[in-house]
Amino acid sequence: MGARGVLRFGAGGQLFLQCPGCNQRHGIKVGEGAGPRWSWNGDYGRPTFQPSVLVQGVQPLTDDEHDRVMAGEAINPRPLVCHSFVRDGHIQFLDDCTHALAGQTVTLLPIGDEE
């Protein structure tokens, strides 16, 4: 996966950004192709995507939850909602986010080479 500016490229017109709210990479499909697609301003350093980006799932297990699962206990996964507008290199988190940056706007940072 190549990197440029604050984004990484993936297959099929997918761009990735590192979300500082949920500390995960979010993939956004742009250009022609199957499935939902977002418009993009073409700027790798100060990207704007339209419409909003909504990621839903479950939050990673905490160490305590992992220990409980390994001991045979059933746990209910905690929902994850990360909903934002990405505009001019900033990510504006909406109030329905389940992480600590809900309602805040922060500057996107480049994705590191953790892989």
C-alpha positions as YAML, in Angstrom:
chain: A
units: angstrom
residues:
- id: 1
  name: MET
  ca: [0.00, 0.00, 0.00]
- id: 2
  name: GLY
  ca: [1.60, 3.28, -1.12]
- id: 3
  name: ALA
  ca: [1.38, 6.52, 0.82]
- id: 4
  name: ARG
  ca: [1.14, 10.14, -0.19]
- id: 5
  name: GLY
  ca: [0.30, 13.08, 2.07]
- id: 6
  name: VAL
  ca: [-2.07, 11.94, 4.80]
- id: 7
  name: LEU
  ca: [-3.51, 9.08, 2.71]
- id: 8
  name: ARG
  ca: [-2.58, 5.56, 1.62]
- id: 9
  name: PHE
  ca: [-3.75, 3.94, -1.60]
- id: 10
  name: GLY
  ca: [-5.48, 0.60, -1.81]
- id: 11
  name: ALA
  ca: [-6.84, -1.51, -4.65]
- id: 12
  name: GLY
  ca: [-9.95, -0.53, -6.57]
- id: 13
  name: GLY
  ca: [-9.77, 3.21, -5.99]
- id: 14
  name: GLN
  ca: [-9.72, 2.94, -2.22]
- id: 15
  name: LEU
  ca: [-7.94, 5.56, -0.11]
- id: 16
  name: PHE
  ca: [-7.17, 5.10, 3.58]
- id: 17
  name: LEU
  ca: [-6.77, 7.63, 6.36]
- id: 18
  name: GLN
  ca: [-5.71, 7.10, 9.94]
- id: 19
  name: CYS
  ca: [-8.57, 8.05, 12.26]
- id: 20
  name: PRO
  ca: [-7.29, 9.69, 15.45]
- id: 21
  name: GLY
  ca: [-10.67, 9.13, 17.12]
- id: 22
  name: CYS
  ca: [-10.90, 5.35, 17.02]
- id: 23
  name: ASN
  ca: [-7.24, 4.76, 16.11]
- id: 24
  name: GLN
  ca: [-8.14, 2.70, 13.04]
- id: 25
  name: ARG
  ca: [-7.68, 3.11, 9.31]
- id: 26
  name: HIS
  ca: [-10.82, 4.03, 7.43]
- id: 27
  name: GLY
  ca: [-11.11, 3.08, 3.76]
- id: 28
  name: ILE
  ca: [-12.95, 5.42, 1.41]
- id: 29
  name: LYS
  ca: [-13.74, 4.35, -2.16]
- id: 30
  name: VAL
  ca: [-13.41, 7.10, -4.78]
- id: 31
  name: GLY
  ca: [-13.73, 7.21, -8.56]
- id: 32
  name: GLU
  ca: [-15.54, 4.74, -10.78]
- id: 33
  name: GLY
  ca: [-16.40, 1.25, -9.62]
- id: 34
  name: ALA
  ca: [-18.84, -0.96, -7.80]
- id: 35
  name: GLY
  ca: [-20.31, -0.11, -4.44]
- id: 36
  name: PRO
  ca: [-20.76, 3.23, -2.74]
- id: 37
  name: ARG
  ca: [-18.26, 5.90, -3.81]
- id: 38
  name: TRP
  ca: [-17.30, 9.27, -2.37]
- id: 39
  name: SER
  ca: [-16.29, 12.41, -4.20]
- id: 40
  name: TRP
  ca: [-12.73, 13.54, -3.47]
- id: 41
  name: ASN
  ca: [-10.98, 16.82, -4.20]
- id: 42
  name: GLY
  ca: [-7.82, 15.03, -5.42]
- id: 43
  name: ASP
  ca: [-5.62, 16.60, -2.72]
- id: 44
  name: TYR
  ca: [-3.49, 14.04, -0.86]
- id: 45
  name: GLY
  ca: [-2.31, 16.52, 1.77]
- id: 46
  name: ARG
  ca: [-5.60, 18.29, 2.49]
- id: 47
  name: PRO
  ca: [-8.30, 15.86, 1.34]
- id: 48
  name: THR
  ca: [-12.01, 16.56, 1.25]
- id: 49
  name: PHE
  ca: [-14.48, 13.69, 0.85]
- id: 50
  name: GLN
  ca: [-18.22, 13.96, 0.33]
- id: 51
  name: PRO
  ca: [-20.59, 12.85, 1.79]
- id: 52
  name: SER
  ca: [-19.79, 12.10, 5.43]
- id: 53
  name: VAL
  ca: [-17.85, 8.96, 6.37]
- id: 54
  name: LEU
  ca: [-19.70, 6.56, 8.69]
- id: 55
  name: VAL
  ca: [-17.92, 3.53, 10.18]
- id: 56
  name: GLN
  ca: [-19.92, 1.15, 12.37]
- id: 57
  name: GLY
  ca: [-18.82, -2.01, 14.12]
- id: 58
  name: VAL
  ca: [-17.70, -3.15, 17.54]
- id: 59
  name: GLN
  ca: [-14.90, -1.81, 19.69]
- id: 60
  name: PRO
  ca: [-11.82, -3.97, 20.28]
- id: 61
  name: LEU
  ca: [-11.83, -6.01, 23.47]
- id: 62
  name: THR
  ca: [-10.10, -4.53, 26.48]
- id: 63
  name: ASP
  ca: [-7.53, -6.70, 28.28]
- id: 64
  name: ASP
  ca: [-10.11, -7.34, 31.00]
- id: 65
  name: GLU
  ca: [-12.76, -8.38, 28.46]
- id: 66
  name: HIS
  ca: [-10.26, -10.66, 26.73]
- id: 67
  name: ASP
  ca: [-9.42, -12.36, 30.04]
- id: 68
  name: ARG
  ca: [-13.13, -12.84, 30.75]
- id: 69
  name: VAL
  ca: [-13.77, -14.35, 27.32]
- id: 70
  name: MET
  ca: [-10.78, -16.68, 27.72]
- id: 71
  name: ALA
  ca: [-12.25, -17.78, 31.07]
- id: 72
  name: GLY
  ca: [-15.45, -18.76, 29.24]
- id: 73
  name: GLU
  ca: [-17.59, -15.74, 30.08]
- id: 74
  name: ALA
  ca: [-19.85, -14.31, 27.39]
- id: 75
  name: ILE
  ca: [-19.62, -10.56, 26.95]
- id: 76
  name: ASN
  ca: [-21.68, -8.12, 24.93]
- id: 77
  name: PRO
  ca: [-19.53, -6.26, 22.39]
- id: 78
  name: ARG
  ca: [-19.49, -2.50, 22.74]
- id: 79
  name: PRO
  ca: [-20.69, -0.69, 19.61]
- id: 80
  name: LEU
  ca: [-18.31, 1.47, 17.61]
- id: 81
  name: VAL
  ca: [-19.59, 4.46, 15.66]
- id: 82
  name: CYS
  ca: [-17.19, 6.85, 13.95]
- id: 83
  name: HIS
  ca: [-19.04, 9.46, 11.89]
- id: 84
  name: SER
  ca: [-17.20, 12.40, 10.38]
- id: 85
  name: PHE
  ca: [-16.79, 14.94, 7.64]
- id: 86
  name: VAL
  ca: [-13.32, 15.10, 6.10]
- id: 87
  name: ARG
  ca: [-12.73, 18.62, 4.81]
- id: 88
  name: ASP
  ca: [-9.56, 20.42, 3.77]
- id: 89
  name: GLY
  ca: [-7.28, 18.04, 5.68]
- id: 90
  name: HIS
  ca: [-9.34, 18.09, 8.88]
- id: 91
  name: ILE
  ca: [-11.67, 15.50, 10.30]
- id: 92
  name: GLN
  ca: [-14.80, 16.84, 11.98]
- id: 93
  name: PHE
  ca: [-16.24, 14.19, 14.28]
- id: 94
  name: LEU
  ca: [-20.00, 14.27, 14.68]
- id: 95
  name: ASP
  ca: [-21.75, 13.91, 18.01]
- id: 96
  name: ASP
  ca: [-22.88, 10.32, 17.35]
- id: 97
  name: CYS
  ca: [-19.28, 9.03, 17.57]
- id: 98
  name: THR
  ca: [-18.61, 6.63, 20.43]
- id: 99
  name: HIS
  ca: [-15.01, 7.77, 20.97]
- id: 100
  name: ALA
  ca: [-13.53, 10.65, 22.96]
- id: 101
  name: LEU
  ca: [-13.18, 13.00, 19.95]
- id: 102
  name: ALA
  ca: [-16.95, 13.20, 19.31]
- id: 103
  name: GLY
  ca: [-17.91, 16.80, 18.53]
- id: 104
  name: GLN
  ca: [-14.30, 17.89, 17.87]
- id: 105
  name: THR
  ca: [-12.34, 18.80, 14.73]
- id: 106
  name: VAL
  ca: [-8.69, 17.74, 14.38]
- id: 107
  name: THR
  ca: [-6.02, 17.85, 11.67]
- id: 108
  name: LEU
  ca: [-5.35, 14.61, 9.81]
- id: 109
  name: LEU
  ca: [-1.84, 13.24, 10.27]
- id: 110
  name: PRO
  ca: [0.08, 11.03, 7.82]
- id: 111
  name: ILE
  ca: [-0.24, 7.28, 8.21]
- id: 112
  name: GLY
  ca: [3.02, 5.85, 9.56]
- id: 113
  name: ASP
  ca: [4.80, 2.79, 8.29]
- id: 114
  name: GLU
  ca: [3.63, 0.44, 11.05]
- id: 115
  name: GLU
  ca: [3.27, -2.50, 8.68]
...
